[in-house]
Amino acid sequence: MYRLAHARKAPRDLVQRARMVELSWVGQRVPAIADELRCSSNTVRRWLHRFNRSGLDGLEDLGGQGPVQRITEAQRSRIIGWSDSHLQAG
């Protein structure tokens, strides 16, 4: 856990979550961890609970949490092409 919490080439979010766990292991309380890492106490609690439930895998992003795409990539390309041609014509 120490190596991950201090890694320079790992994703920043994952390093921060590992640091939360590390600080918890050395006895820091949730509010102190939140202050040190500049996040909310609820965020620290959520990640500690996920780590306790799932180990290191619990610190990974779940994925699929972003907004639902409303148009396809093909439709997006057509719109961009249309707007570019109208900007150049005007």
C-alpha positions in Angstrom: 0.0 0.0 0.0 2.9 2.4 0.8 4.3 2.1 -2.7 1.0 2.8 -4.3 0.3 5.7 -2.0 3.6 7.3 -3.0 3.7 6.2 -6.6 4.6 8.9 -9.2 3.4 7.0 -12.3 0.1 5.7 -11.1 -3.2 7.5 -11.7 -3.5 10.4 -9.4 -7.0 9.4 -8.0 -5.7 5.9 -7.2 -2.7 7.3 -5.4 -4.9 9.6 -3.4 -7.2 6.7 -2.4 -4.3 4.6 -1.4 -3.0 7.5 0.7 -6.4 7.6 2.5 -6.0 4.0 3.5 -2.4 4.5 4.5 -3.3 7.5 6.7 -6.1 5.5 8.2 -3.8 2.6 9.1 -1.5 4.9 11.0 -4.4 6.1 13.1 -5.5 9.4 11.5 -9.2 10.1 11.8 -11.4 10.7 8.8 -11.6 14.5 9.3 -7.8 14.9 9.5 -7.4 12.7 6.4 -10.0 14.8 4.5 -8.2 18.0 5.5 -4.8 16.7 4.5 -6.0 15.4 1.1 -8.4 18.4 0.5 -11.5 16.4 0.0 -14.7 15.8 2.0 -15.0 13.5 5.0 -17.7 11.6 3.1 -15.3 10.9 0.2 -12.8 9.5 2.6 -15.4 7.3 4.3 -16.7 6.0 1.0 -13.2 5.0 -0.2 -12.3 3.4 3.1 -15.5 1.4 3.1 -14.9 0.3 -0.5 -11.3 -0.7 0.4 -12.5 -2.7 3.5 -15.1 -4.5 1.3 -13.0 -5.2 -1.8 -9.3 -4.5 -1.0 -7.2 -2.8 -3.7 -9.8 -3.5 -6.3 -12.2 -1.3 -4.3 -9.9 1.7 -5.0 -10.4 1.5 -8.7 -13.0 3.5 -10.6 -16.1 1.6 -11.4 -16.4 3.0 -14.9 -19.6 3.6 -16.8 -20.5 6.4 -14.4 -20.3 9.2 -17.0 -23.2 10.8 -18.8 -25.1 8.8 -21.4 -24.3 9.8 -25.0 -27.3 11.2 -26.7 -25.9 11.1 -30.2 -23.6 8.7 -32.0 -20.1 9.5 -33.2 -21.4 9.5 -36.8 -24.1 12.0 -35.9 -21.5 14.2 -34.1 -19.2 14.1 -37.1 -22.0 15.2 -39.4 -22.9 18.1 -37.1 -19.3 19.3 -36.9 -18.9 19.0 -40.7 -22.2 20.9 -41.2 -21.2 23.7 -38.8 -17.7 24.0 -40.3 -19.1 24.3 -43.8 -21.6 27.0 -42.7 -18.9 29.0 -40.9 -16.6 29.0 -43.9 -19.5 30.0 -46.2 -20.5 33.0 -44.1 
